[in-house]
Amino acid sequence: MVGFGVVLALSLLTKGLIGIVFPVGFALLYLVFTRELRLLARLKLLPSLLAFIVVALPWHVLAALRNPAIAMPAGTGLPPRAGWAWFYLYNEHIARFLSKRIPHDYGNVPVPLFWLLLFIWLVPWAAFLPSAIIDAVRTLRRDDAANLRLDSDPHLNPLAINAAPDRTREAMLALLLWAGIVLGFFSISARQEYYHLPALPALAILVGGLLAVADRRVTSHEEAPLLGFDNPARARLQALRGARWFLLPLGTLIAVLCGYFAITAPTPRPGVTLSDALSQNPDMYTLSLGHIFDLTGTAMGFFRGPLVLVVLGMLVLGPVAYFVRKRGATFAANLTVAGGMTLVLLAAHGGLVRFNPILGSKGLADAINTAKQPGDQIVLDGELTSGSTLLFYCDQPVLLVNGHVNGPWFGSFWPDAPHVFLDDDALRAHWASSGRLFLMTYHPKERIADLSHFGPVKVIAEAGGKTVLSNR
C-alpha cells in the first residue's frame, strides 16, 4: 500500500488528476464486482496516504507559491484574477472535462468517431476483439452464477457447473475494468482521438488470450467441461470467423484500392513537390491521420512504393492468413497476420518520410543553421505549432507574428514572460532594423510583397509549403 501511494503520487505529477482517478477507480470497482468492499478496512490506507502526500504535495505547494494569482486582462474570458491554482486545478481539469477550457485551442472528437478510431488503431487484431470481449463477459457472468450456486450448496463440484478458475476470472475482470474505465471516462468528457491509447494494452491482452487458447491442443475429454476462454475449439472457431468476416474482406478491399492507385497514379513531374499535389483540410488536422484527407489522385504518385507494400501486407494478413487459419495452423496464422501488418507499418513509415517536409521543419532548420550567425533571430509567421520544431533543431527561442493564441497565451500575461509576440507592424520594424531575421511563413508571396517595402527579402529555403525568408 505504501508503494501504491507512491505510484499514485508519481501518476498525479505526470498525468494530473486522472493519474488518481483511473487507478483508484479501478481498485474500488474491482472490489465492488468481486463483492469484497469489506477488504477496504484491512488495507493500510493511512501509510499509503502519507506516502502519497510526501511525494505529491511539495511540487504543488511550490507551484502555487511561485505562481500566485494576478490581475487578468478584461474581455479575455478569464476571471479577474487567476494564477497557477485556477489554471491547473480548474482550467486544466474541471474545465477541460466540461469542454470549457480557456483558450479552447483543441477539437473534441465525437463519441462515435472516438470508438470507431479505437477499432481502427487495433487493426488487424480488432477482428478478434468482439469475440474476446463477449467471452470475457460470459466468463464473468457464468462465474457469478456458479458462485451463487456454490454459496447455496457447498457440496457442489465447481467443475460440474463450469466455474471459471480464479486466475481467469481475475484476468478477465481486470482487463475489462482497465479498458472500460479509460473509455468510459473519455466518452463522457472532452476527448481527443489518442485519449483511448491507455486502453489498448488491455484490449490487446484480451485478444492475445483468445488467440492463445485457440492455439492450445487438448484432448476431447479435457475440453468437454470447459467454456469461454478455456475452450480451444470455441476459440478457434471465433478466430476463424474473425478472419473470414473481417480480415479477409478488409484485406482484399484495401489491397484492390491501393493496387489501383499504385497502377493509375501519374508519375510526378520534375520540379513538382508533394505539397503542390495535396489539398488542404485544416479542420481534419486534429486527427493524427488527418493529413490523409489531403491526398489527391496526383499525390498518390509520390506513394507508389508504400502503396505496393500495403497491397502485399493486406493480401498476407487477409486472404493468406485466412487460408492458413482455415487449415488449422492457428499459430502460423497469427504469425502471418503479424508479418502482413509489419509490411503495412513499413509502408506507413515510408509514407511518413514522404510527408516529413510538410509535417516537420527539419530541412528548413538545417538551412537556417547553415546561414545564421550569433545574434540572428528566428521568427514564425503564425502560432507556435506552425513551426515548433524550429526551437528544437535551431536550439534557440523564436518570435511569433500574430501568434498570441493557444498554448503560450495564458502564461504570456505574467510580468516575467519573455516578449516573443509581434504583430505585423512590429515585424516590419524588425525587418527594417540592422539585425538579421529568418522568417518561416506559409504565405511567402504576401510577405515578400509587404516586407520588400521595409528592406531586402531573400528566399533562404522552401519545403513542404513553407518558406524561410531573410532580410540579409
C-alpha positions in Angstrom: 0.0 0.0 0.0 2.9 2.4 0.6 4.1 1.5 -2.9 0.6 2.2 -4.2 0.6 5.6 -2.6 4.0 6.5 -4.1 2.9 5.3 -7.6 -0.3 7.3 -7.3 1.7 10.4 -6.4 4.0 10.0 -9.4 1.0 9.4 -11.6 -0.6 12.6 -10.3 2.7 14.5 -11.0 2.9 13.2 -14.6 -0.8 13.0 -15.7 -2.8 15.2 -13.4 -5.9 14.1 -11.6 -6.7 11.2 -13.9 -3.5 9.7 -12.5 -5.5 9.2 -9.3 -9.0 8.7 -10.8 -8.1 5.7 -13.0 -6.2 3.5 -10.5 -8.4 4.3 -7.5 -11.5 3.9 -9.6 -10.1 0.6 -10.9 -9.4 -0.7 -7.3 -12.8 0.3 -6.0 -14.8 -1.1 -8.9 -12.8 -4.3 -8.7 -13.8 -4.7 -5.1 -17.4 -3.9 -5.9 -17.6 -6.5 -8.7 -15.9 -9.2 -6.6 -18.1 -8.3 -3.6 -15.0 -7.6 -1.5 -15.5 -4.0 -0.4 -15.1 -5.1 3.2 -11.4 -5.5 2.4 -11.0 -1.7 2.5 -11.0 -2.0 6.3 -7.9 -4.2 6.1 -5.9 -2.1 3.7 -3.2 0.2 5.2 -4.8 3.4 4.0 -3.0 5.8 6.4 0.6 4.8 5.4 -0.4 4.9 1.8 -1.9 8.4 2.2 1.2 9.6 4.0 3.5 8.3 1.2 1.3 9.9 -1.4 1.4 13.3 0.4 5.2 13.2 0.9 5.8 12.6 -2.8 3.0 14.7 -4.4 2.5 17.7 -2.1 5.8 19.6 -2.3 5.6 20.4 -6.1 2.0 21.5 -5.8 2.8 23.8 -2.9 5.8 25.3 -4.6 4.0 25.8 -7.9 1.1 27.6 -6.1 3.5 29.9 -4.1 5.7 30.8 -7.0 2.7 31.5 -9.3 0.2 33.4 -7.3 -3.0 34.9 -8.7 -2.5 38.1 -10.7 -4.9 40.5 -12.4 -6.1 39.2 -15.8 -6.9 41.4 -18.8 -10.6 42.2 -19.2 -12.5 40.8 -22.2 -10.5 37.6 -22.4 -13.0 35.3 -20.7 -10.6 34.8 -17.8 -11.6 35.6 -14.2 -10.5 39.0 -12.8 -7.6 37.3 -11.0 -6.0 33.9 -11.8 -2.8 32.0 -11.1 -1.5 28.5 -11.0 -4.2 27.2 -8.8 -7.0 28.4 -11.1 -5.2 27.4 -14.3 -4.0 23.9 -13.2 -6.7 22.8 -10.8 -9.8 24.3 -12.5 -8.9 25.1 -16.1 -6.8 22.1 -16.9 -9.0 19.6 -15.2 -12.6 20.6 -14.5 -13.0 23.0 -17.4 -11.2 20.6 -19.8 -13.5 17.8 -18.6 -16.5 20.0 -19.4 -15.1 21.3 -22.7 -14.9 24.8 -21.2 -11.2 25.2 -21.0 -9.7 28.6 -21.9 -8.4 29.0 -24.5 -10.4 26.5 -26.5 -7.5 25.5 -28.7 -8.4 21.9 -29.3 -11.0 19.9 -31.1 -13.4 17.4 -29.5 -13.7 14.1 -31.3 -17.4 12.9 -31.4 -18.0 9.8 -29.3 -18.9 7.5 -32.3 -15.7 8.6 -34.1 -13.7 8.1 -30.9 -14.9 4.5 -30.6 -14.5 3.8 -34.4 -10.9 5.1 -34.3 -10.3 2.7 -31.3 -11.1 -0.2 -33.6 -9.1 1.2 -36.5 -6.0 1.6 -34.3 -6.4 -2.1 -33.3 -6.5 -3.3 -36.9 -5.8 -6.2 -37.7 -6.3 -7.6 -34.2 -9.7 -5.8 -34.0 -11.0 -8.8 -36.0 -10.9 -10.9 -32.8 -11.8 -8.2 -30.3 -15.6 -8.6 -30.2 -15.3 -12.4 -29.6 -12.7 -11.8 -26.9 -14.9 -9.3 -25.1 -18.0 -11.4 -25.3 -16.2 -14.4 -24.0 -14.7 -12.4 -21.2 -18.1 -11.1 -20.1 -19.7 -14.6 -20.4 -16.9 -16.0 -18.3 -17.6 -13.5 -15.5 -21.4 -13.9 -15.7 -21.1 -17.7 -15.7 -18.8 -17.5 -12.7 -21.2 -15.2 -10.8 -23.9 -17.8 -11.3 -21.6 -20.5 -10.2 -20.6 -18.7 -7.1 -24.2 -18.2 -6.1 -24.9 -21.9 -6.6 -21.8 -22.8 -4.6 -22.9 -20.5 -1.8 -26.2 -22.2 -1.6 -24.8 -25.8 -1.8 -21.1 -26.0 -0.8 -21.0 -29.7 -1.8 -21.3 -28.9 -5.5 -18.3 -29.6 -7.6 -17.2 -26.3 -9.3 -16.1 -28.0 -12.5 -19.5 -29.6 -12.7 -21.1 -26.2 -13.0 -18.3 -24.7 -15.2 -17.0 -22.2 -12.7 -14.1 -20.3 -14.2 -10.7 -20.6 -12.5 -9.9 -17.8 -10.1 -7.0 -16.5 -12.1 -9.0 -16.5 -15.3 -11.8 -14.5 -13.6 -9.3 -12.1 -12.1 -7.7 -11.5 -15.5 -11.0 -11.0 -17.4 -12.3 -8.6 -14.8 -9.1 -6.7 -14.5 -8.8 -6.2 -18.3 -12.4 -5.3 -18.8 -12.2 -2.7 -16.0 -8.9 -1.4 -17.2 -10.2 -0.7 -20.7 -13.7 0.2 -19.6 -12.7 2.9 -17.1 -10.5 4.7 -19.6 -13.0 4.5 -22.5 -16.0 5.3 -20.3 -14.3 8.3 -18.7 -13.4 9.9 -22.0 -16.8 9.0 -23.6 -18.4 11.5 -21.1 -15.7 14.1 -21.1 -13.8 16.2 -23.6 -11.7 13.8 -25.7 -9.1 13.7 -28.4 -8.6 10.7 -30.7 -5.5 9.4 -28.9 -7.1 9.5 -25.4 -8.0 5.8 -25.9 -4.4 4.8 -26.1 -4.2 3.7 -22.4 -7.0 1.2 -23.0 -5.3 -0.5 -26.0 -2.9 -2.7 -24.0 -5.8 -4.3 -22.0 -7.7 -5.0 -25.2 -4.6 -6.4 -26.9 -4.1 -8.8 -24.0 -7.8 -9.9 -24.3 -7.2 -10.6 -28.0 -3.9 -12.4 -27.2 -5.7 -14.5 -24.6 -8.3 -15.7 -27.1 -5.7 -16.5 -29.8 -3.5 -18.3 -27.3 -6.5 -20.5 -26.2 -7.3 -21.1 -29.9 -3.7 -22.4 -30.4 -3.9 -24.8 -27.5 -4.3 -28.5 -28.2 -6.1 -30.7 -25.6 -8.0 -34.0 -25.7 -11.7 -34.0 -26.1 -12.1 -35.4 -22.6 -10.2 -32.4 -21.1 -12.1 -30.0 -23.4 -15.6 -31.1 -22.6 -16.4 -29.3 -19.4 -14.7 -26.1 -20.3 -16.3 -23.0 -21.9 -15.4 -19.4 -22.9 -11.7 -18.6 -22.7 -10.9 -22.1 -21.6 -12.4 -23.8 -24.7 -9.8 -24.2 -27.5 -12.4 -25.4 -30.0 -14.7 -22.5 -29.5 -11.8 -20.0 -29.5 -10.5 -21.5 -32.8 -14.0 -21.1 -34.3 -14.2 -17.5 -33.1 -10.8 -16.6 -34.5 -11.7 -18.2 -37.8 -14.9 -16.2 -38.0 -13.0 -13.0 -37.3 -10.6 -13.8 -40.1 -13.4 -14.7 -42.5 -15.8 -11.8 -41.9 -13.2 -9.1 -41.1 -9.7 -9.6 -42.2 -10.5 -11.5 -45.5 -12.8 -8.8 -46.9 -10.9 -5.9 -45.4 -7.5 -7.0 -46.6 -8.9 -7.8 -50.1 -10.7 -4.4 -50.4 -7.7 -2.3 -49.3 -5.3 -4.3 -51.5 -7.5 -3.7 -54.5 -7.8 0.0 -53.8 -4.1 0.6 -53.1 -3.2 -1.5 -56.1 -5.5 0.6 -58.3 -3.8 3.8 -57.1 -0.3 2.3 -57.4 -1.0 1.5 -61.1 -3.0 4.5 -62.2 -1.4 7.4 -60.2 0.6 9.7 -62.5 4.4 9.9 -62.1 5.3 13.3 -60.5 6.6 15.8 -63.0 10.1 17.2 -62.4 10.0 20.2 -60.1 6.6 19.3 -58.6 6.7 18.5 -54.8 4.2 16.6 -52.7 2.9 19.8 -51.2 2.0 21.0 -54.7 -0.2 18.0 -55.2 -2.0 18.0 -51.9 -5.3 19.7 -51.0 -5.7 21.5 -47.7 -8.2 20.3 -45.0 -7.1 22.0 -41.7 -10.4 21.1 -40.0 -9.2 17.4 -40.1 -5.7 18.1 -38.6 -6.9 17.4 -35.0 -6.9 13.7 -36.0 -3.5 12.0 -36.0 -4.2 10.7 -39.5 -5.9 13.9 -40.6 -3.5 14.7 -43.4 -4.7 11.5 -45.3 -7.6 13.7 -46.3 -5.2 16.0 -48.2 -4.3 13.2 -50.6 -5.3 13.5 -54.2 -5.0 11.2 -57.2 -2.0 13.2 -58.3 -0.4 13.0 -54.9 -0.6 9.2 -55.0 2.2 9.1 -57.5 4.6 10.1 -54.6 3.5 7.0 -52.7 3.8 4.2 -55.2 6.3 2.3 -53.2 4.4 2.3 -49.9 1.2 1.5 -51.8 2.7 -1.6 -53.2 3.9 -2.6 -49.7 0.3 -2.1 -48.4 -1.0 -4.3 -51.2 1.4 -7.1 -50.2 0.7 -6.7 -46.5 -3.0 -6.7 -46.8 -3.0 -9.8 -49.0 -0.9 -11.6 -46.5 -2.9 -10.6 -43.4 -6.2 -11.1 -45.2 -6.6 -13.9 -47.7 -3.3 -15.7 -47.0 -3.7 -15.7 -43.2 -7.4 -16.8 -43.5 -6.5 -19.9 -45.6 -3.7 -20.8 -43.2 -6.1 -20.5 -40.2 -8.7 -22.5 -42.1 -6.3 -25.4 -42.3 -6.0 -25.4 -38.6 -2.5 -23.8 -38.3 -3.5 -21.2 -35.8 -0.1 -20.2 -34.6 1.2 -19.9 -38.2 -1.9 -17.8 -39.0 -1.1 -15.4 -36.1 2.4 -15.0 -37.4 1.1 -14.4 -40.9 -1.1 -11.6 -39.7 1.8 -10.1 -37.8 4.0 -10.4 -40.8 1.4 -8.8 -43.1 0.9 -5.9 -40.6 4.7 -5.4 -40.4 4.7 -4.7 -44.2 1.8 -2.2 -43.7 3.7 -0.5 -40.9 6.8 -0.2 -43.0 4.7 1.3 -45.7 3.2 3.8 -43.2 6.7 4.7 -42.2 7.7 5.3 -45.8 4.6 7.5 -46.3 5.6 9.5 -43.2 9.1 10.0 -44.6 7.5 11.5 -47.7 5.2 13.7 -45.6 8.1 14.8 -43.4 8.8 18.1 -45.2 5.1 19.0 -44.7 4.6 17.9 -41.1 8.0 19.0 -39.8 10.6 21.7 -40.4 14.0 19.9 -40.0 15.1 20.8 -43.6 14.3 24.4 -43.1 16.0 24.4 -39.7 19.2 23.0 -41.3 19.1 25.8 -43.9 18.8 28.4 -41.1 21.6 26.8 -39.1 23.9 26.9 -42.1 23.3 30.6 -42.7 22.7 32.1 -39.2 25.2 34.0 -37.1 25.3 34.8 -33.4 22.6 37.4 -32.6 20.3 36.5 -35.6 16.7 36.0 -34.7 14.2 33.4 -36.0 10.5 34.3 -36.5 7.4 32.2 -37.0 4.6 33.6 -39.1 1.7 32.4 -37.0 1.2 30.4 -33.8 3.8 28.3 -32.3 2.6 25.0 -33.7 3.2 26.2 -37.2 6.9 25.5 -36.8 7.6 24.5 -33.3 10.3 22.1 -34.3 12.5 25.1 -35.2 13.1 25.6 -31.5 14.4 22.1 -31.2 16.6 21.9 -34.3 17.8 25.5 -34.1 18.3 25.4 -30.3 17.1 28.9 -29.7 13.9 30.8 -28.9 11.7 32.2 -31.7 9.5 35.2 -32.1 5.8 34.8 -33.1 4.0 37.0 -35.6 0.2 37.1 -34.7 0.8 34.1 -32.6 -0.6 35.4 -29.3 -3.0 32.4 -29.1 -3.5 28.9 -27.8 -0.7 27.3 -25.7 1.5 30.2 -24.7 -1.4 32.6 -24.4 -2.2 32.4 -20.6 1.4 32.4 -19.5 2.1 35.5 -21.6 0.2 37.6 -19.1 2.9 37.2 -16.4 5.3 40.1 -15.9 8.3 37.8 -16.3 7.1 36.2 -19.5 9.5 36.7 -22.5 8.4 39.2 -25.1 8.1 36.9 -28.1 4.9 38.1 -29.6 4.9 40.5 -32.6 2.2 42.0 -34.7 2.6 43.0 -38.4 3.8 46.4 -37.6 6.4 45.1 -35.1 7.6 42.6 -37.8 8.1 45.4 -40.3 10.1 47.4 -37.8 12.3 44.4 -37.0 12.7 43.8 -40.8 13.9 47.3 -41.3 16.4 47.2 -38.4 20.1 46.2 -38.6 19.5 42.8 -37.0 19.1 39.8 -39.2 15.8 37.9 -39.2 14.8 34.5 -40.5 11.0 34.3 -41.1 9.3 31.0 -41.7 6.0 31.6 -43.4 3.2 29.7 -45.2 2.4 32.8 -47.2 5.6 33.8 -49.0 4.0 35.9 -51.8 2.1 38.1 -49.4 5.0 38.5 -47.0 7.5 39.3 -49.8 5.2 41.9 -51.3 4.7 43.5 -47.9 8.2 43.3 -46.4 10.0 44.4 -49.6 9.0 48.0 -48.7 11.0 47.8 -45.5 14.2 46.0 -46.5 15.6 43.3 -48.8 13.8 40.0 -48.9 15.8 36.9 -49.7 14.4 33.3 -50.0 16.7 31.0 -47.9 14.8 27.7 -48.3 11.5 26.2 -49.4 10.0 22.8 -48.4 6.6 21.3 -47.7 4.6 24.5 -48.5 6.8 26.6 -46.1 9.3 29.2 -47.0 12.2 30.8 -45.0 12.8 34.5 -45.8 15.6 36.7 -44.6 16.3 40.4 -44.6 20.0 39.9 -45.2 
